[in-house]
C-alpha cells in the first residue's frame, strides 16, 4: 500500500509518501513541503496548495491519502488556515476517487512513538528510524506528513479493509 500523508498548513503544507504493509518494513517514497507566502492573498495561497498537492498526487500515485485531523487550538486564525489547507487535500484526493483518512495528532503520535504526547523531535526521530533514513526529514512538517502516512499504513489499512468487508456483507445479505 502506498499512502501520501498531508500535514496541512497555509505557509508550509507537509507532504510525505510511504509504501509498505503492517508488520513489514516501510520505505519512503517522497517527502517535502508546499510553501506559500504569508503576504499572499488567501485565495492565491489555497490555489498554490492545491497545485502542489495535485503535482504530488500525479508523481506519487498513492493508494490512499492520510490528512491530519484539525483540532481546536487557542489561535482561531491558525486553526482556520490549517482547516482550509486540510480541506484542499481532501478535495484533491476525493476528486481522484482516492480513499481519505483523517488522523488526530495524538493518534499519529501514539502510533509512531507509543505516546500520544510525543513532541516534534520524538516524532522526527522515530520517522527517521522507522524509514531507515540517514537524517531526520526537515522541516518538521515534512516529518509529520511521513508520520501520518506511516500511521495510516499501520492503522488505517486494517480499518478500511474491515469497512469494505462489512459493506460487502451488507450488500449480499437479503433485505427484509
N, CA and C of each residue as an Amber inpcrd file, in Angstrom:
protein
   528
   0.8490000  -1.1720000   0.0000000   0.0000000   0.0000000   0.0000000
   0.8920000   1.2320000   0.0000000   0.5590000   2.1790000  -0.8420000
   1.2810000   3.4560000  -0.8960000   0.3480000   4.5340000  -0.3640000
   0.8150000   5.2490000   0.6590000  -0.0030000   6.2710000   1.3050000
   0.7300000   7.6010000   1.2630000  -0.0170000   8.6480000   0.9030000
   0.5160000  10.0020000   0.9540000  -0.0580000  10.6800000   2.1870000
   0.8150000  11.1770000   3.0410000   0.4010000  11.9030000   4.2300000
   0.4570000  13.3990000   3.9790000  -0.5090000  14.1190000   4.5550000
  -0.5650000  15.5710000   4.4060000  -0.6780000  16.2020000   5.7860000
   0.3220000  17.0140000   6.1440000   0.2940000  17.8070000   7.3740000
  -0.0910000  19.2200000   6.9390000  -1.3940000  19.5560000   7.0270000
  -1.8750000  20.7910000   6.4200000  -1.3890000  22.0540000   7.1120000
  -1.1550000  23.0630000   6.2980000  -0.7780000  24.3780000   6.7860000
  -0.7700000  25.3410000   5.6220000  -1.0140000  26.6110000   5.8910000
  -1.0300000  27.5920000   4.8130000   0.3770000  28.0130000   4.3860000
   1.2790000  28.1630000   5.3270000   2.6360000  28.5760000   4.9890000
   3.4740000  27.3960000   4.5300000   3.3890000  26.2880000   5.2800000
   4.0890000  25.0470000   4.9220000   3.1090000  23.8930000   5.0570000
   2.8160000  23.2580000   3.9380000   1.9540000  22.0760000   3.9290000
   2.8780000  20.8820000   3.7140000   3.0810000  20.0990000   4.7740000
   3.9790000  18.9600000   4.6900000   3.3710000  17.8230000   3.8870000
   4.1940000  17.2050000   3.0400000   3.7590000  16.0800000   2.2200000
   4.7940000  14.9680000   2.3250000   4.3130000  13.7420000   2.4590000
   5.2210000  12.6130000   2.5260000   4.5020000  11.3610000   2.0920000
   5.2220000  10.4750000   1.4410000   4.6130000   9.2270000   0.9840000
   5.4830000   8.0510000   1.4020000   4.8160000   7.0080000   1.8610000
   5.4990000   5.7730000   2.2320000   4.8090000   4.5970000   1.5500000
   5.5410000   3.5090000   1.4830000   4.9990000   2.2910000   0.8940000
   5.2960000   1.1390000   1.8360000   4.3440000   0.2460000   1.9850000
   4.5490000  -0.9170000   2.8280000   3.2350000  -1.5120000   3.2780000
   3.3510000  -2.3730000   4.2660000   2.1730000  -3.0090000   4.8410000
   2.4400000  -3.2470000   6.3190000   1.3650000  -3.4120000   7.0870000
   1.5500000  -3.6430000   8.5230000   2.4220000  -4.8760000   8.7780000
   3.3350000  -4.7480000   9.7170000   4.1950000  -5.8680000  10.0920000
   5.4280000  -6.0360000   9.2400000   5.6140000  -5.1990000   8.2450000
   6.7920000  -5.2790000   7.3790000   7.4680000  -3.9100000   7.3510000
   8.7700000  -3.8870000   7.0510000   9.4540000  -2.5960000   6.9730000
   8.8170000  -1.6980000   5.9130000   8.7640000  -0.4190000   6.2240000
   8.2110000   0.5790000   5.3110000   9.3470000   1.2670000   4.5680000
   9.0280000   1.8420000   3.4210000  10.0390000   2.6250000   2.7140000
   9.4600000   3.9840000   2.3370000  10.3220000   4.9780000   2.3730000
   9.9040000   6.3260000   1.9990000   9.8940000   6.4210000   0.4800000
   8.8330000   7.0110000  -0.0610000   8.7210000   7.2470000  -1.4940000
   9.1640000   8.6760000  -1.8040000   8.6690000   9.6430000  -1.0250000
   8.9950000  11.0520000  -1.2510000   8.6480000  11.8440000  -0.0050000
   9.2910000  13.0000000   0.1470000   8.9880000  13.8920000   1.2610000
   9.2920000  15.3270000   0.8500000   8.4840000  16.2610000   1.3460000
   8.7150000  17.6690000   1.0400000   7.6110000  18.5450000   1.6010000
   7.5830000  19.7890000   1.1610000   6.5460000  20.7310000   1.5840000
   6.1200000  21.5850000   0.3980000   4.8760000  22.0310000   0.4610000
   4.3830000  23.0550000  -0.4520000   4.3700000  24.3300000   0.3750000
   5.0070000  25.3730000  -0.1340000   5.1020000  26.6300000   0.6010000
   4.2960000  27.7250000  -0.0890000   3.6870000  28.5730000   0.7310000
   3.0450000  29.7800000   0.2140000   3.4870000  30.9420000   1.0970000
   3.4660000  32.1260000   0.5190000   3.9150000  33.3080000   1.2500000
   2.8380000  33.8680000   2.1600000   3.2390000  34.2330000   3.3710000
   2.2930000  34.7920000   4.3400000   1.6990000  36.1080000   3.8460000
   2.3750000  36.7760000   2.9110000   1.8690000  38.0510000   2.4010000
   0.9350000  37.8800000   1.2060000   0.7650000  36.6440000   0.7300000
  -0.1330000  36.3840000  -0.3950000  -1.5870000  36.3940000   0.0600000
  -2.4890000  36.6810000  -0.8660000  -3.9170000  36.6340000  -0.5970000
  -4.3210000  35.1760000  -0.3270000  -5.3010000  34.9850000   0.5540000
  -5.7300000  33.6430000   0.9460000  -6.0680000  32.7680000  -0.2570000
  -6.8470000  33.2880000  -1.1950000  -7.2320000  32.5060000  -2.3680000
  -6.0250000  32.0220000  -3.1540000  -5.0470000  32.8910000  -3.3280000
  -3.8320000  32.5160000  -4.0540000  -3.0570000  31.4370000  -3.3020000
  -3.0570000  31.5270000  -1.9860000  -2.3570000  30.5150000  -1.1840000
  -3.0250000  29.1550000  -1.3300000  -4.3650000  29.1420000  -1.2950000
  -5.0910000  27.8740000  -1.4320000  -4.9030000  27.2810000  -2.8240000
  -4.8690000  28.1190000  -3.8440000  -4.6070000  27.6430000  -5.2060000
  -3.2010000  27.0440000  -5.2870000  -2.2390000  27.6900000  -4.6430000
  -0.8700000  27.1690000  -4.6210000  -0.7760000  25.8160000  -3.9270000
  -1.4900000  25.6780000  -2.8230000  -1.5020000  24.4010000  -2.1000000
  -2.1540000  23.3280000  -2.9650000  -3.2710000  23.6790000  -3.6010000
  -3.9400000  22.7110000  -4.4810000  -3.0090000  22.2530000  -5.6060000
  -2.3440000  23.1770000  -6.2430000  -1.4380000  22.8350000  -7.3440000
  -0.3120000  21.9170000  -6.8560000   0.2200000  22.2290000  -5.6820000
   1.2930000  21.3910000  -5.1310000   0.8090000  19.9890000  -4.8000000
  -0.3380000  19.8790000  -4.1880000  -0.8760000  18.5570000  -3.8470000
  -1.2030000  17.7740000  -5.1140000  -1.7740000  18.4330000  -6.1090000
  -2.0790000  17.7540000  -7.3740000  -0.8030000  17.2210000  -8.0320000
   0.2650000  18.0130000  -8.0090000   1.5530000  17.5540000  -8.5590000
   2.0240000  16.3060000  -7.8190000   1.9230000  16.3380000  -6.4940000
   2.3360000  15.1980000  -5.6890000   1.4910000  13.9680000  -6.0020000
   0.2010000  14.1460000  -6.1290000  -0.6730000  13.0110000  -6.4460000
  -0.3060000  12.4190000  -7.8080000   0.0240000  13.2700000  -8.7740000
   0.4480000  12.7930000 -10.0980000   1.7440000  11.9900000 -10.0060000
   2.6970000  12.4950000  -9.2330000   4.0110000  11.8630000  -9.1580000
   4.0350000  10.6340000  -8.2560000   3.3840000  10.7100000  -7.1080000
   3.4520000   9.6440000  -6.1060000   2.4620000   8.5100000  -6.4050000
   1.3140000   8.8500000  -6.9530000   0.2710000   7.8840000  -7.2830000
  -0.0860000   6.9940000  -6.0900000  -0.5710000   7.6210000  -4.9990000
  -0.8820000   6.8450000  -3.7850000  -2.1620000   6.0240000  -3.9300000
  -2.2760000   5.0140000  -3.0620000  -3.4920000   4.2110000  -2.9620000
  -4.4830000   4.8700000  -2.0080000  -3.9750000   5.7040000  -1.1080000
  -4.8020000   6.3830000  -0.1070000  -4.0830000   7.6500000   0.3340000
  -4.8610000   8.5590000   0.9250000  -4.3030000   9.8140000   1.4400000
  -4.7110000   9.9480000   2.9050000  -3.7430000  10.2620000   3.7530000
  -3.9850000  10.4710000   5.1800000  -3.7230000  11.9410000   5.4970000
  -4.7100000  12.5910000   6.0860000  -4.6260000  14.0170000   6.3910000
  -4.7720000  14.1960000   7.8970000  -3.9870000  15.1200000   8.4550000
  -4.1340000  15.3900000   9.8840000  -5.4880000  16.0280000  10.1520000
  -6.2030000  15.4420000  11.1150000  -7.4980000  15.9980000  11.5260000
  -7.2360000  17.2700000  12.3270000  -7.8440000  18.3440000  11.8990000
  -7.6470000  19.6340000  12.5560000  -8.3690000  19.6190000  13.9030000
  -7.6820000  20.0800000  14.9210000  -8.2740000  20.1390000  16.2560000
  -8.2490000  21.5820000  16.7350000  -9.0920000  21.8860000  17.6860000
  -9.2200000  23.2450000  18.1850000  -7.9360000  23.6950000  18.8720000
  -7.5110000  24.8680000  18.5090000  -6.3480000  25.4820000  19.1400000
  -6.7770000  26.8140000  19.7350000  -5.8950000  27.4150000  20.5020000
  -6.2020000  28.7150000  21.0860000  -6.2430000  29.8020000  20.0170000
  -5.4250000  29.6660000  18.9920000  -5.3550000  30.6650000  17.9410000
  -6.3210000  30.2790000  16.8130000  -7.4990000  30.8940000  16.7850000
  -8.5310000  30.5630000  15.7990000  -8.0430000  30.8240000  14.3800000
  -7.2660000  31.8640000  14.1850000  -6.7490000  32.1830000  12.8480000
  -5.8750000  31.0540000  12.3210000  -5.0320000  30.4950000  13.1640000
  -4.1650000  29.3920000  12.7610000  -4.9820000  28.1510000  12.4270000
  -5.9550000  27.8250000  13.2730000  -6.7490000  26.6230000  13.0420000
  -7.5850000  26.7740000  11.7730000  -8.0440000  27.9640000  11.4640000
  -8.8120000  28.1860000  10.2310000  -7.9540000  27.9250000   9.0030000
  -6.7460000  28.4370000   8.9840000  -5.8370000  28.2050000   7.8550000
  -5.5020000  26.7370000   7.6960000  -5.2650000  26.0770000   8.8190000
  -4.9590000  24.6510000   8.7890000  -6.1520000  23.8640000   8.2470000
  -7.3450000  24.2060000   8.6950000  -8.5590000  23.5260000   8.2320000
  -8.7780000  23.7640000   6.7350000  -8.4970000  24.9660000   6.2640000
  -8.6640000  25.2580000   4.8430000  -7.6840000  24.4270000   4.0070000
  -6.4410000  24.3350000   4.4480000  -5.4470000  23.5280000   3.7300000
  -5.8240000  22.0470000   3.7760000  -6.3430000  21.5770000   4.9140000
  -6.7860000  20.1860000   5.0200000  -7.9280000  19.9210000   4.0470000
  -8.8470000  20.8590000   3.9440000  -9.9630000  20.7170000   3.0100000
  -9.4950000  20.5940000   1.5720000  -8.4750000  21.3580000   1.2040000
  -7.9140000  21.2760000  -0.1480000  -7.3510000  19.8770000  -0.3860000
  -6.6330000  19.3190000   0.5980000  -6.0600000  17.9750000   0.4550000
  -7.1540000  16.9290000   0.2880000  -8.2020000  17.0230000   1.0850000
  -9.3210000  16.0760000   0.9940000  -9.9850000  16.1980000  -0.3750000
 -10.2120000  17.4220000  -0.8290000 -10.8250000  17.6590000  -2.1330000
  -9.9990000  17.0440000  -3.2610000  -8.6960000  17.2840000  -3.2650000
  -7.8280000  16.7680000  -4.3290000  -7.8740000  15.2360000  -4.3830000
  -7.8270000  14.5950000  -3.2100000  -7.8700000  13.1320000  -3.1680000
  -9.2420000  12.6250000  -3.6060000 -10.3060000  13.2500000  -3.1150000
 -11.6640000  12.8100000  -3.4440000 -11.9430000  12.9630000  -4.9350000
 -11.4320000  14.0180000  -5.5270000 -11.6080000  14.2590000  -6.9580000
 -11.0660000  13.0820000  -7.7760000 -10.0410000  12.4150000  -7.2450000
  -9.4340000  11.2760000  -7.9310000 -10.0100000   9.9350000  -7.4750000
 -10.9660000   9.9900000  -6.5590000 -11.5590000   8.7490000  -6.0660000
 -10.6780000   7.9960000  -5.0870000  -9.7200000   8.6830000  -4.4910000
  -8.8250000   8.0390000  -3.5270000  -9.4530000   8.0340000  -2.1350000
  -9.2880000   6.9350000  -1.4040000  -9.7720000   6.9440000  -0.0180000
  -8.9780000   7.9570000   0.8030000  -9.6920000   8.6840000   1.6560000
  -9.0730000   9.6910000   2.5140000  -9.3600000   9.3260000   3.9630000
  -8.3330000   9.3890000   4.7890000  -8.4930000   9.1420000   6.2230000
  -7.9890000  10.3630000   6.9770000  -8.6840000  10.6970000   8.0520000
  -8.2590000  11.7890000   8.9270000  -7.7700000  11.1680000  10.2300000
  -6.5560000  11.5140000  10.6190000  -5.9680000  11.0060000  11.8600000
  -5.6440000  12.1830000  12.7720000  -5.9820000  12.0570000  14.0530000
  -5.6840000  13.1220000  15.0070000  -4.1900000  13.1460000  15.3140000
  -3.6760000  14.2940000  15.7280000  -2.2640000  14.3600000  16.0970000
  -1.9000000  13.3380000  17.1880000  -2.7440000  13.1750000  18.1970000
  -2.3970000  12.2270000  19.2710000  -2.4400000  10.7850000  18.7760000
  -3.3210000  10.4800000  17.8440000  -3.3650000   9.1350000  17.2550000
  -2.0700000   8.8430000  16.5000000  -1.6060000   9.8200000  15.7300000
  -0.3640000   9.6580000  14.9690000   0.8180000   9.5100000  15.9210000
   0.8790000  10.3640000  16.9310000   1.9690000  10.3030000  17.9030000
   2.0080000   8.9470000  18.5910000   0.8500000   8.4480000  18.9970000
   0.7880000   7.1450000  19.6770000   1.2260000   6.0270000  18.7400000
   0.8080000   6.0920000  17.4760000   1.1790000   5.0480000  16.5190000
   2.6840000   5.0320000  16.2670000   3.2890000   6.2040000  16.1800000
   4.6990000   6.3130000  15.8130000   5.6310000   6.1100000  17.0030000
   5.2760000   6.6860000  18.1520000   6.1990000   6.6650000  19.2950000
   5.7090000   5.8300000  20.4670000   4.4220000   5.4980000  20.4830000
   3.8540000   4.8000000  21.6340000   3.2900000   5.7570000  22.6710000
   3.4530000   7.0640000  22.4370000   2.9280000   8.0580000  23.3690000
   2.1640000   9.1240000  22.6000000   0.9330000   9.3650000  23.0080000
   0.1130000  10.3810000  22.3660000   0.5310000  11.8000000  22.6780000
   1.5370000  11.9500000  23.5510000   2.0180000  13.2900000  23.9120000
   3.4370000  13.5560000  23.4280000   3.9400000  12.7560000  22.4960000
   5.3020000  12.9350000  21.9830000   5.4620000  14.3140000  21.3500000
   6.6940000  14.8340000  21.3950000   6.9390000  16.1350000  20.7730000
   7.4650000  15.9510000  19.3430000   7.6420000  17.0680000  18.6510000
   8.0700000  17.0380000  17.2430000   9.4140000  16.3330000  17.0640000
  10.3190000  16.5490000  17.9940000  11.6480000  15.9270000  17.8880000
  11.5380000  14.4000000  17.9990000  10.6920000  13.9190000  18.9090000
  10.4950000  12.4760000  19.0590000   9.8530000  11.8810000  17.8120000
   8.8780000  12.5880000  17.2380000   8.2350000  12.1220000  16.0000000
   9.2840000  12.0180000  14.8970000  10.0550000  13.0800000  14.7170000
  11.0900000  13.0860000  13.6800000  12.0950000  11.9640000  13.8620000
  12.5130000  11.7290000  15.0970000  13.4800000  10.6630000  15.3690000
  12.9100000   9.2950000  15.0260000  11.6590000   9.0510000  15.3940000
  11.0480000   7.7480000  15.1010000  10.7830000   7.5630000  13.6090000
  10.3750000   8.6170000  12.9180000  10.1810000   8.5270000  11.4690000
  11.5090000   8.1740000  10.8080000  12.5820000   8.8220000  11.2420000
  13.9170000   8.5500000  10.7100000  14.2950000   7.0900000  10.9300000
  14.0460000   6.5950000  12.1090000  14.3860000   5.2030000  12.4440000
  13.5040000   4.2180000  11.6660000  12.1930000   4.4520000  11.6650000
  11.2680000   3.5170000  11.0190000  11.4990000   3.4050000   9.5100000
  11.8780000   4.5190000   8.8910000  12.1010000   4.5160000   7.4460000
  13.5720000   4.3070000   7.0860000  14.3970000   4.0940000   8.1040000
  15.8300000   3.8430000   7.9100000  16.4960000   4.9500000   7.0780000
  16.2370000   6.2080000   7.4830000  16.7850000   7.3660000   6.7900000
  18.1100000   7.7660000   7.4130000  18.9690000   8.3900000   6.6460000
  20.2670000   8.8130000   7.1750000  20.1550000  10.0730000   8.0180000
  19.1010000  10.8830000   7.7810000  18.8930000  12.0730000   8.5960000
  17.4000000  12.3580000   8.7260000  17.0710000  13.1510000   9.7390000
  15.6840000  13.4870000  10.0120000  15.1430000  14.3980000   8.9140000
  13.9430000  14.0880000   8.3830000  13.3570000  14.9700000   7.3710000
  13.0750000  16.3540000   7.9560000  13.3530000  17.4030000   7.1660000
  13.1220000  18.7710000   7.5990000  12.3890000  19.4990000   6.5030000
  11.5440000  20.4470000   6.8490000  11.1780000  20.8620000   8.1920000
  10.2950000  19.8210000   8.8840000   9.9100000  20.1250000  10.1190000
   9.1120000  19.1970000  10.9210000   7.7930000  18.8450000  10.2280000
   7.2570000  19.7560000   9.4250000   6.0020000  19.4860000   8.7040000
   6.1600000  18.2950000   7.7620000   7.3300000  18.1570000   7.1550000
   7.5890000  17.0360000   6.2510000   7.6550000  15.7300000   7.0390000
   8.3380000  15.7490000   8.1870000   8.4120000  14.5500000   9.0340000
   7.0220000  14.1810000   9.5460000   6.2070000  15.1760000   9.8820000
   4.8430000  14.9170000  10.3540000   3.9970000  14.2710000   9.2620000
   4.1970000  14.6960000   8.0090000   3.4480000  14.0980000   6.8980000
   3.8270000  12.6230000   6.7350000   5.1030000  12.3150000   6.8800000
   5.5310000  10.9030000   6.8110000   4.9280000  10.1140000   7.9660000
   4.8760000  10.7300000   9.1520000   4.2810000  10.0680000  10.3170000
   2.8020000   9.7500000  10.0600000   2.0870000  10.6750000   9.4340000
   0.6820000  10.4370000   9.0840000   0.5510000   9.2500000   8.1390000
   1.4130000   9.1960000   7.1460000   1.3670000   8.0900000   6.1870000
   1.6780000   6.7600000   6.8730000   2.6800000   6.7500000   7.7390000
   3.0290000   5.5260000   8.4790000   1.8560000   5.0910000   9.3430000
   1.2800000   6.0300000  10.0710000   0.1290000   5.7400000  10.9270000
  -0.9840000   5.0930000  10.1120000  -1.2370000   5.6280000   8.9250000
  -2.3260000   5.0910000   8.1160000  -2.0230000   3.6780000   7.6120000
  -0.7950000   3.4290000   7.2150000  -0.4430000   2.0710000   6.7870000
  -0.6830000   1.1070000   7.9320000  -0.2440000   1.4810000   9.1260000
  -0.3500000   0.5790000  10.2760000  -1.7660000   0.4450000  10.8040000
  -2.5320000   1.5450000  10.8100000  -3.8630000   1.5320000  11.4320000
  -4.9950000   1.6400000  10.4370000  -4.8570000   2.5460000   9.4970000
  -5.9480000   2.8420000   8.5750000  -6.2360000   1.7480000   7.5780000
  -5.2070000   1.0420000   7.1380000  -5.4190000  -0.0180000   6.1660000
  -6.3450000  -1.0920000   6.6980000  -6.1340000  -1.4900000   7.9330000
  -6.9890000  -2.5190000   8.5440000  -8.4070000  -1.9850000   8.7260000
  -8.5360000  -0.7360000   9.1480000  -9.8630000  -0.1480000   9.3250000
 -10.6090000  -0.0900000   7.9930000  -9.8930000   0.2560000   6.9210000
 -10.5070000   0.3420000   5.6040000 -10.9560000  -1.0440000   5.1270000
 -10.1210000  -2.0610000   5.3230000 -10.4830000  -3.4230000   4.9120000
 -11.6980000  -3.9190000   5.6790000 -11.7780000  -3.6120000   6.9710000
 -12.9520000  -4.0070000   7.7540000 -14.2170000  -3.3280000   7.2390000
 -14.1270000  -2.0450000   6.9410000 -15.2890000  -1.3250000   6.4220000
 -15.7340000  -1.9030000   5.0830000 -14.7640000  -2.2400000   4.2220000
 -15.1120000  -2.8460000   2.9330000 -15.7850000  -4.1990000   3.1280000
 -15.2860000  -5.0140000   4.0520000 -15.8710000  -6.3320000   4.3130000
 -17.3020000  -6.1920000   4.8300000 -17.5350000  -5.2490000   5.7130000
 -18.8890000  -5.0190000   6.2380000 -19.8060000  -4.5710000   5.1020000
 -19.3170000  -3.6880000   4.2420000 -20.1300000  -3.2110000   3.1210000
 -20.4790000  -4.3550000   2.1720000 -19.5090000  -5.2340000   1.8870000
 -19.7780000  -6.3850000   1.0140000 -20.8040000  -7.3100000   1.6430000
 -20.6570000  -7.5770000   2.9340000 -21.5900000  -8.4670000   3.6320000
 -22.9960000  -7.8700000   3.6640000 -23.0800000  -6.5690000   3.8210000
 -24.3900000  -5.9070000   3.8530000 -25.0510000  -5.9980000   2.4800000
 -24.2850000  -5.8370000   1.4130000 -24.8440000  -5.9200000   0.0550000
 -25.3330000  -7.3330000  -0.2570000 -24.6520000  -8.3600000   0.2740000
 -25.0040000  -9.7530000  -0.0100000 -26.1880000 -10.2500000   0.8050000
 -26.3870000  -9.6780000   1.9850000 -27.4560000 -10.1810000   2.8520000
 -28.8190000  -9.7810000   2.2940000 -29.8110000 -10.7080000   2.4000000
 -31.1470000 -10.3930000   1.8810000 -31.7950000  -9.2900000   2.7140000
 -32.5020000  -8.4190000   2.0190000 -33.1890000  -7.3170000   2.6840000
 -34.5540000  -7.7930000   3.1630000 -35.0130000  -7.3810000   4.3600000
 -36.3140000  -7.8220000   4.8930000 -37.4810000  -7.2670000   4.1090000
